Amino acid sequence: MHVVKMRGVRFRGGYHDFEIIRGGLCVYPRLVAGDHETIDSGPPMTTGSEELDALLGGGLVPGTATLLTGPAGVGKTTASVQCMVAALERGERAAYFLFDERVPTLLTRSAALGMDLQPYMEKGQLQLRAIDPAEMSPGEFAASVRSAVEDDGARVVVIDSLNAYLQSMPNEQFLVLQMHEMLSYLGQKSVVSLLILGLHGVTGDIRSDVDLSYLSDTVVQLRYFEAHGEVRQAISVIKTRTARHERTIREFQIGSSGLQLGEPLKQFQGVLTGVPTFLGEAKILMASQESESFHA
């Protein structure tokens, strides 16, 4: 819907999504961040891991967007869920918008990692919603995010993943601009936004279809690397606008207690070439877990 002309009234320009439902027409006005009140951000929020907090320079700052990037299965969803659970344990509310998988799958996988989300959903503290982009327009999705923040009081919002959100609506106009406006709105509401972006490939020069790093205040990169005949995982913070972050690369593992980070690895070479190589001794690495590891 596009209002072309209206005499005597200042109307909202641009395009607005709408749908025909039982009872009439439902219009989702275009989100304009500048129309909403700015809330002062509080102190940084812990991620539930002291090592990850140190890597980020103190934790997640309210009013900022954190982008977690990496190839499939490296642990992006697990890291996001752990950060969200840390907020839920403090009594805060959260909203998780799931594009890539079914809700029962996420609940089962998270519970196996020691992060049971079901009790928080039953108490109404967590809103976990599977989004079908084929059935939902960008305007309706933005309205759902607004409702979670303004009506339900969500202080943490997770979008999993941006790939599905952007690629499933290729014909929509100004989709990235709408995402920018929504993140600006969440920032003004002092909400911690966690965005997941999958990259193509497993090792080497892995890339994404779109570059959304400029939309984020913090970029966390998760990657695979090879060391002594084993495929391992590493995490690093590429940028953050809010703190002096740690510039090291840390190994991490995913097990029955969630995300576990090791000591900074100083023996890396070739990280920026896309092929990180570990040249240190095996004793510096984290001990391999005997039990089955879970990846997300």
QUIZILIN-V862602 format. One record per residue. N is the residue number from 1. RES is the residue in one letter. D_CENTER is the distance of its C-alpha to the mean C-alpha in Angstrom with 2 decimals. Layout:
BEGIN
N|RES|D_CENTER ; N|RES|D_CENTER
END
This chain:
BEGIN
1|M|30.15 ; 2|H|31.44 ; 3|V|33.91 ; 4|V|36.46 ; 5|K|38.95 ; 6|M|39.66 ; 7|R|42.61 ; 8|G|42.60 ; 9|V|38.98 ; 10|R|35.91 ; 11|F|33.51 ; 12|R|29.84 ; 13|G|29.90 ; 14|G|27.75 ; 15|Y|26.75 ; 16|H|25.70 ; 17|D|24.64 ; 18|F|26.88 ; 19|E|27.95 ; 20|I|31.25 ; 21|I|31.13 ; 22|R|33.93 ; 23|G|35.62 ; 24|G|34.86 ; 25|L|32.31 ; 26|C|28.77 ; 27|V|27.47 ; 28|Y|23.97 ; 29|P|24.76 ; 30|R|22.71 ; 31|L|20.25 ; 32|V|21.63 ; 33|A|19.83 ; 34|G|23.21 ; 35|D|24.74 ; 36|H|22.80 ; 37|E|23.71 ; 38|T|21.90 ; 39|I|21.26 ; 40|D|21.72 ; 41|S|18.89 ; 42|G|19.83 ; 43|P|19.69 ; 44|P|16.67 ; 45|M|15.04 ; 46|T|15.34 ; 47|T|12.72 ; 48|G|15.56 ; 49|S|16.69 ; 50|E|19.26 ; 51|E|18.82 ; 52|L|15.09 ; 53|D|16.03 ; 54|A|18.81 ; 55|L|16.78 ; 56|L|14.66 ; 57|G|17.99 ; 58|G|17.96 ; 59|G|14.54 ; 60|L|11.85 ; 61|V|13.85 ; 62|P|13.81 ; 63|G|13.62 ; 64|T|11.24 ; 65|A|7.97 ; 66|T|6.31 ; 67|L|5.61 ; 68|L|5.88 ; 69|T|8.81 ; 70|G|11.65 ; 71|P|14.16 ; 72|A|14.36 ; 73|G|14.78 ; 74|V|13.97 ; 75|G|11.65 ; 76|K|7.95 ; 77|T|7.74 ; 78|T|10.33 ; 79|A|8.87 ; 80|S|5.98 ; 81|V|9.03 ; 82|Q|11.25 ; 83|C|9.74 ; 84|M|9.86 ; 85|V|13.32 ; 86|A|14.53 ; 87|A|14.18 ; 88|L|15.85 ; 89|E|18.57 ; 90|R|19.35 ; 91|G|20.06 ; 92|E|17.25 ; 93|R|15.82 ; 94|A|12.36 ; 95|A|11.25 ; 96|Y|9.20 ; 97|F|9.64 ; 98|L|10.39 ; 99|F|11.71 ; 100|D|12.57 ; 101|E|14.58 ; 102|R|16.82 ; 103|V|16.30 ; 104|P|19.19 ; 105|T|17.81 ; 106|L|14.58 ; 107|L|16.91 ; 108|T|19.40 ; 109|R|17.23 ; 110|S|15.60 ; 111|A|19.15 ; 112|A|20.51 ; 113|L|18.31 ; 114|G|19.68 ; 115|M|16.89 ; 116|D|18.69 ; 117|L|16.78 ; 118|Q|19.94 ; 119|P|21.73 ; 120|Y|19.06 ; 121|M|19.11 ; 122|E|22.90 ; 123|K|23.07 ; 124|G|21.01 ; 125|Q|18.55 ; 126|L|15.57 ; 127|Q|15.12 ; 128|L|13.79 ; 129|R|14.45 ; 130|A|14.75 ; 131|I|14.92 ; 132|D|17.68 ; 133|P|17.38 ; 134|A|21.08 ; 135|E|21.93 ; 136|M|19.70 ; 137|S|19.98 ; 138|P|17.46 ; 139|G|19.58 ; 140|E|19.45 ; 141|F|15.67 ; 142|A|15.66 ; 143|A|18.40 ; 144|S|16.50 ; 145|V|13.74 ; 146|R|16.75 ; 147|S|18.53 ; 148|A|15.87 ; 149|V|15.97 ; 150|E|19.71 ; 151|D|21.26 ; 152|D|19.31 ; 153|G|18.34 ; 154|A|14.61 ; 155|R|13.51 ; 156|V|9.88 ; 157|V|7.86 ; 158|V|4.92 ; 159|I|5.21 ; 160|D|6.09 ; 161|S|7.16 ; 162|L|8.32 ; 163|N|11.33 ; 164|A|12.68 ; 165|Y|12.28 ; 166|L|14.13 ; 167|Q|16.52 ; 168|S|17.66 ; 169|M|18.97 ; 170|P|20.76 ; 171|N|23.66 ; 172|E|21.98 ; 173|Q|23.07 ; 174|F|20.92 ; 175|L|17.60 ; 176|V|15.75 ; 177|L|17.81 ; 178|Q|16.74 ; 179|M|13.03 ; 180|H|14.26 ; 181|E|16.33 ; 182|M|13.74 ; 183|L|11.56 ; 184|S|15.02 ; 185|Y|15.87 ; 186|L|13.00 ; 187|G|14.03 ; 188|Q|17.58 ; 189|K|16.94 ; 190|S|15.63 ; 191|V|12.36 ; 192|V|9.47 ; 193|S|6.42 ; 194|L|2.88 ; 195|L|2.30 ; 196|I|3.97 ; 197|L|7.56 ; 198|G|10.55 ; 199|L|13.73 ; 200|H|17.28 ; 201|G|19.61 ; 202|V|19.63 ; 203|T|21.66 ; 204|G|23.32 ; 205|D|22.12 ; 206|I|18.78 ; 207|R|17.49 ; 208|S|15.27 ; 209|D|16.94 ; 210|V|15.44 ; 211|D|14.77 ; 212|L|11.99 ; 213|S|12.05 ; 214|Y|14.47 ; 215|L|12.21 ; 216|S|10.14 ; 217|D|11.95 ; 218|T|10.64 ; 219|V|10.06 ; 220|V|9.92 ; 221|Q|11.83 ; 222|L|12.69 ; 223|R|16.02 ; 224|Y|19.09 ; 225|F|22.47 ; 226|E|25.97 ; 227|A|28.25 ; 228|H|31.60 ; 229|G|31.19 ; 230|E|27.82 ; 231|V|24.33 ; 232|R|22.04 ; 233|Q|18.49 ; 234|A|17.72 ; 235|I|14.94 ; 236|S|15.37 ; 237|V|14.09 ; 238|I|15.16 ; 239|K|15.18 ; 240|T|14.69 ; 241|R|16.65 ; 242|T|17.24 ; 243|A|18.84 ; 244|R|20.81 ; 245|H|18.50 ; 246|E|19.93 ; 247|R|20.72 ; 248|T|21.44 ; 249|I|20.04 ; 250|R|19.69 ; 251|E|20.16 ; 252|F|18.18 ; 253|Q|18.96 ; 254|I|17.58 ; 255|G|20.29 ; 256|S|21.53 ; 257|S|20.20 ; 258|G|16.57 ; 259|L|15.36 ; 260|Q|18.42 ; 261|L|18.77 ; 262|G|22.17 ; 263|E|24.15 ; 264|P|23.51 ; 265|L|24.99 ; 266|K|27.52 ; 267|Q|29.04 ; 268|F|26.54 ; 269|Q|27.84 ; 270|G|26.66 ; 271|V|22.93 ; 272|L|22.83 ; 273|T|24.99 ; 274|G|22.33 ; 275|V|24.48 ; 276|P|23.90 ; 277|T|27.07 ; 278|F|27.87 ; 279|L|31.50 ; 280|G|31.88 ; 281|E|33.56 ; 282|A|32.23 ; 283|K|32.89 ; 284|I|30.13 ; 285|L|27.42 ; 286|M|26.01 ; 287|A|28.28 ; 288|S|27.40 ; 289|Q|26.63 ; 290|E|29.36 ; 291|S|27.41 ; 292|E|25.06 ; 293|S|21.55 ; 294|F|18.58 ; 295|H|15.84 ; 296|A|12.60
END
